[in-house]
């Protein structure tokens, strides 16, 4: 399956990276997928299309994000939400009349899979520990990039790896976000997990 951008912004900009990402997920064939850091929902839609092709309608996607600028992400490293493409600006402002980073817009993008999708608006530092993750078998971690945030997200998802699941972390070694690498390395060492660096940007964590 090929990674599609759906006329929106995505952190997986290069097609070969997006294709590699989907290929990596397809190896595990997860039934319940958690994404922390949904942004415009492009990855979410691609994952739903992939899981639907594997499991038909028997899968679940859970996405967590602030879905907009907030006092809670001041100081965080987040993708630029503004389009450089004038046609995309016009499309969302005058045709869709949506902020593509809003919960409304992402829900609209994923409406094809509305019975399989659960979108949760909130800060992972505050809500992740209260969410039922007992059936999650794959996590794509691409939320806040501060050390404390990554550490919290990993610790909350530890049981998923204990059950044989996988955490795939994006932006492992960004020079301007060293907290990501630090938190991942400490988490792996403390719990004696396996870590594999993929495509020079993803850190795959498993038991």
C-alpha positions as CSV (number, residue, x, y, z in Angstrom):
1,X,0.0,0.0,0.0
2,X,1.3,3.5,-0.9
3,X,1.2,6.4,1.5
4,X,-1.1,9.2,0.5
5,X,-1.1,12.8,1.7
6,X,-4.8,13.6,1.2
7,X,-4.1,17.2,0.3
8,X,-3.0,17.9,3.9
9,X,0.3,18.3,5.8
10,X,2.1,15.3,7.3
11,X,5.4,14.8,9.1
12,X,6.1,11.9,6.7
13,X,6.6,14.2,3.8
14,X,8.8,12.1,1.6
15,X,6.8,9.4,-0.2
16,X,9.5,6.7,0.4
17,X,9.3,7.4,4.2
18,X,5.5,7.1,4.2
19,X,5.7,3.9,2.2
20,X,8.3,2.5,4.5
21,X,6.2,3.4,7.5
22,X,3.2,1.5,6.2
23,X,5.3,-1.5,5.2
24,X,6.7,-1.6,8.8
25,X,3.3,-1.6,10.3
26,X,2.0,-4.3,8.0
27,X,4.7,-6.7,9.4
28,X,2.9,-6.7,12.7
29,X,-0.7,-6.5,11.4
30,X,-2.0,-4.8,14.6
31,X,-5.6,-5.0,15.5
32,X,-5.7,-1.9,17.8
33,X,-3.5,1.0,16.8
34,X,-2.7,4.0,19.0
35,X,-1.3,7.2,17.6
36,X,-0.1,9.9,19.9
37,X,0.2,13.1,17.9
38,X,-2.4,13.0,15.1
39,X,-1.8,16.4,13.5
40,X,-3.8,16.7,10.2
41,X,-4.8,13.0,10.4
42,X,-2.9,11.9,7.3
43,X,-1.1,9.1,9.1
44,X,-4.3,8.1,10.7
45,X,-6.1,7.8,7.4
46,X,-3.3,5.8,5.9
47,X,-3.2,3.4,8.9
48,X,-6.9,2.9,8.8
49,X,-6.8,2.1,5.0
50,X,-4.0,-0.4,5.7
51,X,-5.6,-2.1,8.7
52,X,-8.9,-2.3,6.8
53,X,-7.2,-4.1,3.9
54,X,-5.7,-6.6,6.4
55,X,-8.6,-7.1,8.9
56,X,-11.6,-5.8,6.9
57,X,-13.7,-4.0,9.5
58,X,-12.2,-5.8,12.5
59,X,-9.7,-3.2,13.8
60,X,-9.6,-0.1,15.9
61,X,-7.6,3.2,15.6
62,X,-7.2,5.5,18.6
63,X,-5.7,8.9,18.1
64,X,-4.7,11.5,20.8
65,X,-3.9,15.1,20.1
66,X,-4.6,18.6,21.3
67,X,-6.1,19.3,17.9
68,X,-5.2,23.0,17.8
69,X,-3.0,25.6,19.4
70,X,-3.3,25.6,23.1
71,X,-1.6,26.9,26.2
72,X,-0.8,23.3,26.9
73,X,1.6,23.1,23.9
74,X,3.4,26.4,24.4
75,X,7.1,25.6,24.1
76,X,6.5,22.2,22.5
77,X,8.0,21.5,19.1
78,X,5.0,21.0,16.8
79,X,4.8,21.0,13.0
80,X,4.1,24.2,11.1
81,X,0.3,24.2,10.5
82,X,0.4,26.8,7.8
83,X,0.2,25.8,4.1
84,X,2.7,27.2,1.6
85,X,0.5,25.9,-1.2
86,X,-2.1,28.6,-2.0
87,X,-4.5,26.1,-3.4
88,X,-4.6,24.2,-0.1
89,X,-5.2,27.5,1.7
90,X,-8.1,28.3,-0.5
91,X,-9.5,24.8,-0.3
92,X,-9.6,24.7,3.5
93,X,-10.6,28.3,4.1
94,X,-13.3,28.7,1.5
95,X,-14.4,25.2,0.4
96,X,-14.1,23.0,3.5
97,X,-14.3,25.9,5.9
98,X,-12.2,23.9,8.3
99,X,-8.9,24.2,10.2
100,X,-7.2,21.0,9.0
101,X,-5.7,20.6,12.5
102,X,-9.0,20.7,14.2
103,X,-10.9,17.7,15.6
104,X,-13.7,18.4,13.2
105,X,-11.4,18.3,10.1
106,X,-9.7,15.1,11.2
107,X,-13.0,13.4,12.0
108,X,-14.2,14.4,8.5
109,X,-11.0,12.9,7.0
110,X,-11.6,9.6,8.8
111,X,-15.4,9.4,8.4
112,X,-15.0,6.4,6.1
113,X,-13.9,4.5,9.2
114,X,-16.1,6.2,11.8
115,X,-17.1,2.9,13.4
116,X,-13.4,2.0,13.9
117,X,-12.0,5.3,15.0
118,X,-11.8,6.9,18.4
119,X,-10.3,10.4,18.5
120,X,-9.4,11.9,21.9
121,X,-8.7,15.6,22.4
122,X,-6.3,16.3,25.2
123,X,-2.7,16.4,26.5
124,X,-1.1,13.0,26.7
125,X,0.6,14.0,29.9
126,X,-2.8,14.3,31.5
127,X,-5.0,11.8,29.9
128,X,-2.9,8.9,28.6
129,X,-2.7,7.1,31.9
130,X,-6.6,7.1,32.2
131,X,-7.2,5.6,28.8
132,X,-7.8,1.8,28.5
133,X,-4.8,0.5,26.5
134,X,-5.4,-3.1,27.3
135,X,-6.1,-4.1,23.7
136,X,-3.5,-1.8,22.0
137,X,-0.8,-3.8,20.2
138,X,0.9,-1.0,18.3
139,X,1.8,2.6,19.2
140,X,3.0,5.3,16.9
141,X,4.6,8.0,19.2
142,X,4.8,11.4,17.5
143,X,3.4,13.7,20.1
144,X,5.2,16.3,22.3
145,X,8.9,16.3,21.9
146,X,9.9,17.5,25.3
147,X,11.9,15.0,27.4
148,X,9.2,14.8,30.1
149,X,6.4,14.3,27.6
150,X,8.2,11.5,25.7
151,X,9.1,9.9,29.0
152,X,5.5,10.0,30.2
153,X,4.1,8.6,27.0
154,X,6.6,5.7,27.0
155,X,5.9,4.9,30.6
156,X,2.2,4.9,30.1
157,X,2.6,2.5,27.1
158,X,5.1,0.1,28.8
159,X,2.5,-2.6,29.3
160,X,1.9,-2.7,25.6
161,X,5.5,-3.9,25.0
162,X,5.3,-6.3,27.9
163,X,2.4,-7.9,26.1
164,X,4.4,-8.3,22.9
165,X,3.3,-5.1,21.2
166,X,5.5,-2.4,19.6
167,X,6.1,1.3,20.0
168,X,7.4,3.1,17.0
169,X,8.8,6.5,17.9
170,X,9.3,9.2,15.3
171,X,12.0,11.9,15.3
172,X,14.4,9.8,17.3
173,X,17.5,11.9,16.8
174,X,16.5,15.5,16.1
175,X,19.2,18.0,16.9
176,X,16.7,20.5,18.1
177,X,14.7,18.0,20.2
178,X,17.4,16.0,22.1
179,X,14.8,15.1,24.8
180,X,13.3,12.5,22.4
181,X,16.4,10.5,22.1
182,X,17.3,10.8,25.8
183,X,13.9,9.6,27.0
184,X,13.8,6.7,24.5
185,X,17.3,5.5,25.4
186,X,16.6,5.7,29.1
187,X,13.3,3.9,28.7
188,X,14.9,1.1,26.7
189,X,17.8,0.6,29.1
190,X,15.7,0.7,32.2
191,X,13.3,-1.9,31.0
192,X,15.8,-4.0,29.0
193,X,13.8,-3.6,25.8
194,X,15.1,-3.9,22.3
195,X,15.6,-0.8,20.2
196,X,16.1,-0.7,16.4
197,X,16.7,2.5,14.4
198,X,14.8,2.5,11.1
199,X,15.3,4.9,8.2
200,X,17.5,7.1,10.3
201,X,14.4,8.6,12.0
202,X,12.2,5.9,13.7
203,X,13.1,4.1,16.9
204,X,11.3,0.7,17.1
205,X,10.9,-0.6,20.6
206,X,9.9,-4.1,21.4
207,X,10.5,-6.9,24.0
